[in-house]
Amino acid sequence: MAQSASSLDRASMPIADRPLPDLITEIPGPKAREHVKFDEEWTSPSLPRAYPIVPVRGLGMAIEDIDGNLFLDFAAGIAVNSTGHGHPAVVGAIKEQAADLIHYSASDFYLPIYAQTAAAMARIAPMSGKLRTYLGNSGAEAVEVAMKLARHYTGRPYIVGFLGGFHGRTYGAVSLTASKAKYHAGFNPLLPGIYHAPFGKVEDLKWFDDVLFNRLAPANEVAAVVIEPIQGEGGYIVPEDGFLQGLRELCTKHGILLVVDEIQSGAGRTGKMWAIDHWDVEPDILLAAKGIASGMPLSAMVARAEIMEHWGIGAHGSTYGGNPVACAAALATIELLEGGLIDNAAVRGEQAMAGLRTIMGRFPKSVLDVRGKGLMIGIEFADPKLAEEVQWACFQRGLLVLECGKQTVRLCPPLVASASDIDTGIRIFGEAVEAVATHPSEIARQAAAAGAMHEGEVAG
């Protein structure tokens, strides 16, 4: 499809002056299709691309692709761009720090901004008492270091994760992951000493006494329980009230560390700084990444001081962890979160949920559930094919969303979303659901022709 003069004019305009979304070519466009071919020649085929979006620029809620198309971003780089794209406060902090010092390893030297970021993370962590912080590069790294620390501190061998949980793809993290069997396929033997419990219902807590402690591993040999307060890649599953409180009581009773993985659910996404805050539960160890640095690679493990101080010099470290530029982004991000973005996530989340429940009422055979907190929202469909087709239909209409779980589409937009952004996104999402519900074969044909229909396994 040739670009019209008006399309060319719009493509040359600043992003802020264009409507959102604003599609000026077919989707995907010619440059996007060309780049996908180039990418597939050189990059690892292990990368699970969701659909052929080729982003080159971003501003606020907008992503511009290589063809000049403008998309409304309700995926946020898998819940990473918490303050939107190119927030001036974050960009300013990055530029200022990069001009002073791009890198010096905090693992071997006393980097000032590392300690400042560690103190800031301890201040906002959902635990009382003296805390200490370790900084890494990614969520999976934070999970790995927590597993090491838990075993070192307790002297116990076993760690418990949950069915449906996702914690990363490095060996320890993927061993703890149990959201999809394909993440384990071909990589066994995995890390030993890992068990997986049922997630989410108060009744499920009986598994610990009836199965784990009674038949598999005594309670005094379990080092830690690692849990996402709201499961992310596993389907945006919200636990029953009482489940997390009961788990805390069980861990306290048996001297087991409670490790809360807030990599996706934290940094204000649920309308509170941490998802665990919705249940007034204090963990022993907190894991953060994704949205805490607005897109810069940074993760944090915050632990009670007596736990962290158990290990000594050389027990763990990282060349790049706590990189000064990433730390600068994190400090700016925390200030923005506390300055109003967390509150905005709560309000905009209620607005989005109301609109989505209306869509569910219109298409009850297709949409089975709408769930979540703040701007961490999952829409469950009647089968996996419907979820994938809705994801594609949204992409075709200029809305970026992302599947998770078996048959769920997640909405995790930047926390800067306005009321108008939410209205537009929910309207487009409703149009996509209607198109799939009324013309499923046509949507499937379009997606298949673009090579976008596959066994979804977008992680994170």
VOPAMI-123183 format. One record per residue: x, y, z of N, C-alpha, C in turn; residue in three letters. Coordinates in steps of 0.05 Angstrom, whole numbers, plus 5000, padded with zeros to 4 digits. Example, Ala and Ser with C-alpha at 12.3 -4.5 7.8 and 13.67 -1.06 7.14 Angstrom:
2
526448865156524649105156526449345156ALA;525749555142527349795143525850015157SER;
***
This chain:
460
501749765000500050005000501850255000MET;501550424980503150664979502150874999ALA;504051015010503251225029502051465014GLN;499851565025498651805013500252045023SER;499752275009501152525017500552595046ALA;498052555054497352615082498752435101SER;499052175094500451985111503352065113SER;504652145091507352225092507752475109LEU;505852655107505952895124505752825154ASP;503952645161503652565189506152425199ARG;507352265182509752115190512052295196ALA;512152535184514252725189513752905213SER;511352885224510653055247511852945273MET;512353105293513153005319511052815330PRO;511952615345509952425357507852565373ILE;508552765388506652905406504453045391ALA;504853105365502953255349501053065333ASP;501452805336499852615320497752485338ARG;495552395325493552245340494651975349PRO;493451855368494351595378492051405382LEU;492151175367494151095347493851235321PRO;495951205304495951335277497351145258ASP;495850995242496950795224497050905196LEU;499350905184499651025157500450825136ILE;500950565143501450355124499750115132THR;499849905115498649655124500349565149GLU;499149385164500549285188500948985186ILE;503448885186505949035188506549175162PRO;508049395163508749545139511049425124GLY;511649535101513849425084516549425097PRO;517249635112519849645125519949435148LYS;517649405161517549215183517948935173ALA;516648865150516848595139519748545130ARG;521048755119523748725110525648685134GLU;525148835156526848795179526448525192HIS;524048425192523548165204525147945190VAL;525347965163526947775148529947805156LYS;530848045159533648095167534147985195PHE;532348035213532547945241532747645242ASP;530947515227530847215228533247085216GLU;534947235202537447125191539647125212GLU;539547315231541847365248541347315278TRP;538947335287538447305316537747025324THR;537946975350537346705360534446635355SER;533846405344531046325340529646255366PRO;531046265388529746215414527946455423SER;528246685410526746915419523846895411LEU;521946905430519146845424517547095417PRO;517947205393516547445385513547415385ARG;512147615395509247595396507847655370ALA;508747875357507747955331509748155319TYR;509548215293511648365280511548665283PRO;511848755308512249035314515249085314ILE;516049305300518849375298519149655309VAL;519349695335519349965347522050105343PRO;521950355338524350515335524350765352VAL;522050855361521851095378519451065396ARG;519551215419517351215437517051485451GLY;514651555458514151795474511551755490LEU;511851765516509451735533508151465529GLY;505651475518504151225513504551125485MET;506151265469506351205440508851055433ALA;508650855415510850725402510650765372ILE;512850865360512950895331514550665319GLU;513450545298514950325286516650415263ASP;518050235251520050305230518750425205ILE;516150385202514650495179513350765186ASP;513650855210512351105218509651075230GLY;508650835233506050785246506350835276ASN;504250945287504151015316502150845330LEU;503150695351501450515366501050615394PHE;498750555405498150605433499150355449LEU;500950405467502450195480501050105506ASP;499849875506498649755530500249505538PHE;502749485528504449265536506949365551ALA;507849605546509949735560512549565562ALA;513149445539515649285539515549055559GLY;513248925562512648725583512848855611ILE;511149055615510849185641513349305651ALA;515049405633517649525640517549825641VAL;516449945620516450235617514350375635ASN;514850355661512950445680512250745678SER;514250905672513851195670513351285641THR;512651095624512251155596514851165581GLY;514751225555517151235539518251525539HIS;520851535545522251785543521351995563GLY;520651915587519852115607522152315611HIS;521652575610523852765611525452745637PRO;524252685659525752655684527652425684ALA;526752205672528451965670530652005649VAL;529952115626531952175606534052365616VAL;533152575630534952765642536952645661GLY;535852465678537552335698539652155684ALA;538752015663540551835648542752005635ILE;542052215622543952385608546052505628LYS;545052605650546752735670548752535681GLU;547752285687549552085698551551985677GLN;550551945652552351855631554552045625ALA;553952305628556052505624558152495646ALA;557452405669559352395692560852135693ASP;559351915691560551645694558651435684LEU;559351295663557651085651557950825667ILE;560350755674560650495688563150505705HIS;562850385729565050295745563850085764TYR;565049855765563749625778563449665808SER;560949655817560349685845560949425860ALA;561449205846562148955859564948975872SER;566649135861569349155870570149425881ASP;568449625877569149895885566750035897PHE;567150255911564950395925563650605907TYR;561650525892560350695873558150845889LEU;558251115890556351265907553451215900PRO;552751215874549951195867548850915872ILE;550550715873549650445880548550445909TYR;550050555927549150565955546650735958ALA;546450955943544151125944541650975934GLN;541950825913539750665902538950435921THR;540950315933540450095952538850205976ALA;539550445986538150566008535250646000ALA;534950745975532250815965530450565963ALA;531650345953530050095951529249995978MET;531050005998530449926025528250096037ALA;528350356031526350546042523550476032ARG;523250396007520550355995519750055997ILE;521549886006520849596008518649556029ALA;516949346025514649296042515349146067PRO;517649206080518449066104519349276125MET;518949206149519849376172522549286181SER;523849456197526449396208528649466189GLY;531149396197533549456181533649276157LYS;534149396134534249246109536849306094LEU;537649116077539949166059539249076031ARG;540649186011539949145983542249055966THR;541748865949543648785928542448865901TYR;543948975883543049065857544248885835LEU;542548805816543348655793542348775768GLY;542348615746541648715720538848635710ASN;537748415720535248305709533648165731SER;531148115725529447975743530447695749GLY;531347555728532347275732534747285751ALA;536547485748538847505766537947535795GLU;535947705799534947745826533947485838ALA;532547325822531547065831533946885838VAL;535946875821538246705826539646775852GLU;540047035857541447115881539847065906VAL;537147085904535447025926535546725933ALA;535646555913535846275918538446205932MET;540646335923543246285937543246385966LYS;542146625970542146735997540346576015LEU;538046486006536246326023537646066032ALA;538945936014540245686021542645736040ARG;544045946034546446016051545546086079HIS;543446256082542646346108541446126125TYR;539745966113538245766128539845506131THR;541745456113543045196113541244966104GLY;539045036092537044836083537144806052ARG;536444576042536844526013534444585995PRO;532044586006529644585988528444865985TYR;527344915961525945165955523345095941ILE;521245235948518545185938517745425920VAL;516845355896515545545878512645475875GLY;511245585855508445525852507745455823PHE;505845285820504845215793503745475781LEU;504545535757503645775744505646005746GLY;507645965764509546185769511646205747GLY;512546455742514746495723516846675737PHE;519346585736521446725749523946785732HIS;523846705707526046755689527046505675GLY;529146535659530046315642532946215647ARG;534346345666536946235674536445975690THR;538545815695537945545704536445535731TYR;537245685750535745675775532945795772GLY;532746015758530146145755528245975739ALA;529245845718527445685702526745425717VAL;528445335735527745105751525445165770SER;525445415779523245505797520745565781LEU;520945625755518645695738516945445733THR;514345485733512545255727510045365713ALA;510445555695508145655680507545505655SER;509645405642509345255617511545045616LYS;510744795609512744575608514844625587ALA;514244785566516244825545518744975555LYS;518445125577520745265588522845065599TYR;521944825605523744615615524744425594HIS;523244415571523744215551526544225540ALA;527944005541530643985530532844085548GLY;532244175572534244295589534744145615PHE;533443915619533943755643536643615642ASN;537843565666536643605692536843895701PRO;534743985713534644255724535744265752LEU;535644495764536744525791535244345811LEU;536644175826535143995844534144145869PRO;532344015883531344115908529144325905GLY;527644315882525444505877522844355877ILE;520844465892518144355892516244575883TYR;513844495873511944685863509244635876HIS;508244845889505644825904503344935887ALA;500944865892498644985879498345275889PRO;497345445871497345735876494545845879PHE;494146015899492046215898489646175916GLY;489045935924486645885941487545815969LYS;486145915989486845866017486945566021VAL;485145416009485145126011487744996002GLU;489045135982491545025971493745005992ASP;493645166013495745176033495944906048LEU;493844746047493944476059496044306046LYS;496744366021498744206007501444196022TRP;502144406035504644416049504844206070PHE;502744186087502843976108502143706098ASP;500043686081499043426072500943286052ASP;502243446035503943326014506943386019VAL;507743636020510543706021511843606046LEU;510843706069512143636095511743346103PHE;509443236095508742966103510142756085ASN;510442816059511342606041513942666026ARG;514742916023516942976005519343096019LEU;518943296036521243436049520343546076ALA;521743486097520943596123521143896123PRO;519444026139519244316139521944436147ALA;523444306165525944426174528244396154ASN;527644296130529544286108528744466085GLU;526644616088525744806067526845076073VAL;528445186054529745446058527845676053ALA;526345656031524745896022522345806006ALA;520345976007518145965988518246225971VAL;518246185945518446415927515846445912VAL;514646685913511946715902511646995889ILE;510246995867509247245856506547305869GLU;506247545882503647595895501347595876PRO;501747685851499947645829501547515807ILE;500747285798502347145777502247305751GLN;504547325739504847485714504447325689GLY;506647215679506547055655504646825657GLU;504146735681502346505685499446565681GLY;498746825676495946885669494747115685GLY;496447285698495347505714493247395734TYR;494147205750492347075769492547215796ILE;490347295807490247435833489347225854VAL;490847195875490146995895487747085912PRO;486546885925484346945943485447095967GLU;483747265978484447396004484847186025ASP;486947206040487647016060489846826052GLY;490246796026492346606016495146696024PHE;495746946017498447046023498847086053LEU;496747156068496947176097497446906109GLN;496046696099496446426109499246326102GLY;500246396079502946306071505046436089LEU;504646696096506446826114506546686141ARG;504146616152504046476177505446206176GLU;505046066154506345806151509345826151LEU;510346026136513246066134514446146161CYS;513046316175514046406202514046166221THR;512046006220511845776238514245586235LYS;515145546210517145346205519945466199HIS;520245726203522845846198523645856169GLY;521745866151522145876122522046166113ILE;523946236096523946516085521846546064LEU;520346766066518346836046519547036027LEU;519946946002521147115981518947195962VAL;518547455959516447565942517647675916VAL;516847555894517747635868515847845857ASP;516748095859515148325850516348435824GLU;517648265809518948355785516948475765ILE;514648355762512648465744510448625758GLN;509848545782507548665797508248905813SER;510948955816511749185833512049445819GLY;513349635831513849895820511350045813ALA;509350025830506850175827504750065808GLY;505349845795503549745774500749685784ARG;500449585808497849505818496349725833THR;497449965833496150185848497250215876GLY;499150045883500750075907503550025899LYS;505550115915508250075907508849785901MET;507849605918508249315915505549175916TRP;505148965900502648825900502148695928ALA;504248615942503848485968502548685988ILE;502848945983501649146000498549126001ASP;497349005981494448975980493548786002HIS;495348616012494648416033496048466059TRP;497548686061498948756086500648526097ASP;502148406078504048186085506848286081VAL;508648226101511448296098513048056091GLU;514548066069516347846062518947866077PRO;520647666074523347676085525247786064ASP;524647726039526247816016524447915994ILE;525048145983523548265961525248265936LEU;524048185913525448195887524048395869LEU;525548575857524448775839526148795814ALA;524948875792526348935767524349075749ALA;524349005723522449125704522049425708LYS;519649495718518949775719520449955738GLY;522249845755523550005775525550205764ILE;526450165739528350355727527350445699ALA;524750425694523550535670524750435643SER;525850195643526950085619529950045619GLY;531350155638534250105641534549835656MET;536649685650537049425662537949445691PRO;536049395709536649405738534749215753LEU;535849065772534248915790535248955818SER;533548875837534248915865533248675881ALA;534848595900534048405921534348565947MET;532148605961532148735987531448526008VAL;533148506029532748306049533048426077ALA;531848286096532348366124535348356129ARG;536348556144539248576148540448326159ALA;539148196178540347966191540647736171GLU;538947736150539247526129541547596111ILE;541647846101543647936082546447926095MET;546547986121549148006134550347726141GLU;548847516135549747246141551947166122HIS;551947266097554047186079556147406078TRP;558547326070560847506071561947586044GLY;564247716045565447826021565947606000ILE;565147655976565547465954563347265950GLY;561347265968559247065965557547105940ALA;557347365931555947415906556847695897HIS;556647735871557447995859556648005830GLY;557148235817556448265789558048495778SER;559248455754560748675741558948915735THR;556648865724554849085715552649145734TYR;551948975752549749015770549849275785GLY;547749435784547749705796549349905780GLY;549349865754550750055736549750335742ASN;551550535743550750805751548550935734PRO;548550885708546450995691543750875698VAL;543650605702541250475710540250565737ALA;542150605755541450705782540150985781CYS;541351165764540151425760537351415750ALA;536851235732534051195721532251105744ALA;533250915761531550815783530851035803ALA;532751195810532151415829530151605818LEU;530351675792528351845780525651715778ALA;525651455773523151305771521651295798THR;523151235819521951225846520651495853ILE;522051705846520851975852518252015837GLU;518151935812515751965796513551785806LEU;514151535814512151355825510851475850LEU;512551575868511451685893510151955888GLU;510852085866509752345860507052345846GLY;505852115843503152105832502551875813GLY;504551735803503951525784502651285797LEU;503351225821502050995835499051055838ILE;498451295847495551365850494151355823ASP;495551455802494351445776493751165767ASN;495550975773495150705765492650585778ALA;492150655803489750565817487250665803ALA;487150925797484751055785484350955757VAL;486450955741486250865713485550565712ARG;486550415731485850125732482850085736GLY;481650235754478750205759477250285734GLU;478150495720476850575695477050355674GLN;479450235671479750025651478149775658ALA;478049695683476549465692473549495686MET;472549735691469649785685469049755656ALA;470849865638470449835610470649545600GLY;472549395611472949125604470648945613LEU;469449005636467248845645464748885627ARG;464549125616462449175596462849005571THR;465348985562465948815539465348525546ILE;466048435570465448165578462448105578MET;460948305586458048275586456948255557GLY;458248385538457348375510458048115497ARG;460247995506461247745493461847535513PHE;459847445528460247255550461346985541PRO;460846905516461846645507464846665499LYS;465746905495468546935487470347015511SER;469347205526470847315549469847195575VAL;471547035588470746895612471247045638LEU;473247215638474047345663475647595658ASP;475247795675476848035676477948055705VAL;480548075708481648065735484148235737ARG;484848315761487348455764487148675785GLY;489248825788489349055806490849275793LYS;489949525795491249745783491449705753GLY;493849755742494249715713495749455708LEU;495049255723495848975718493348815714MET;492448795689489748685684489948455664ILE;488548245670488348015653485547965643GLY;485247905617482647835605482847555595ILE;481347375608481447095600479347025579GLU;480146885558478346815537477646515538PHE;475746445522474646165523476645955514ALA;478546035497480645845489483046005479ASP;485445865477487846005470487746145443PRO;486346015424486246135397484846405397LYS;482746435413481446695416483246905427LEU;484846835447486647035459488747125439ALA;489846935424491847005404490647175381GLU;488147115373486847265352486247545362GLU;485447575387484847845397487448005399VAL;489647885407492248025408492848125380GLN;492547955359493048035332491248255322TRP;488648235329486648435320487248705333ALA;488248705357489048955371491449075356CYS;493348915350495749005335494949135309PHE;493149005294492249115269490849385272GLN;489749435295488349685300490049895315ARG;492549835319494350025331494550015361GLY;493749795374493849765403495749525409LEU;497749575425499649365433498849235459LEU;498148985458497548825482499148575481VAL;498948405501500748165502499347935516LEU;499547705505498347465517499947385542GLU;498647225559500047095581498346855589CYS;499546675604498046435613497246265589GLY;495146115592494145935571492346075551LYS;490646255561488646385543487846655553GLN;489846805562489347075574490947285558THR;489747515555491147755545491547945568VAL;494048045571494548225592494648515582ARG;493748695599493948985594495749085617LEU;498049195609499949305629501149565618CYS;499549765613500450015601502250165620PRO;503850355609505350535627503450675647PRO;504550735670502950855692502351145687LEU;503351255665502651535658500051555642VAL;498751325637496351325621494251525631ALA;493051675613490951865619488251735616SER;486151875625483451765622482751725593ALA;483751905576483251885547484751645535SER;487151595545488651365535487251105542ASP;486151085566484750845574482150815558ILE;480751035554478251015538478850915510ASP;480951025498481750945471482550655470THR;484250575489485150295490482950105494GLY;481050155512478849975517476949965493ILE;476550195480474850195456476050015434ARG;478650045429479949885409479949585417ILE;480449535442480349255451477549135447PHE;475449295452472749195448472249145418GLY;473349315401473049275372474449025363GLU;476748965375478248725368476748475377ALA;475648485402474048255412471648205394VAL;470348425386467948395369468748275342GLU;471048365330471848255305472447965306ALA;473847885328474447595331471947435336VAL;470147545353467647395359465847355335ALA;465947555317464047545294465447435268THR;468047475265469447385241472047245249HIS;471947035264474446905274476146795252PRO;475046675231476646555210478146765195SER;477047005191478347215176480747325192GLU;480447365218482647455235484847245235ILE;484046995238486046785238487546765212ALA;486146805190487446805163489547025161ARG;488747265170490547495168493047455185GLN;492747355209494947305226496747085215ALA;495546875205497146655194498746745170ALA;497546915154498847015130501347175137ALA;501247315160503447475169505447305186ALA;504847055190506646885206506446945235GLY;504247055244503947135272502546935290ALA;501346735278499946535294501846305300MET;502346265326504146055334503445985363HIS;504845785374504345715402505645935419GLU;503946105430504946335445506546255469GLY;508846385473510446335497511946585504GLU;510646815500511947065507512247075538VAL;514647095547515247075575515447345589ALA;515447335615515847585630513547665646GLY;
***
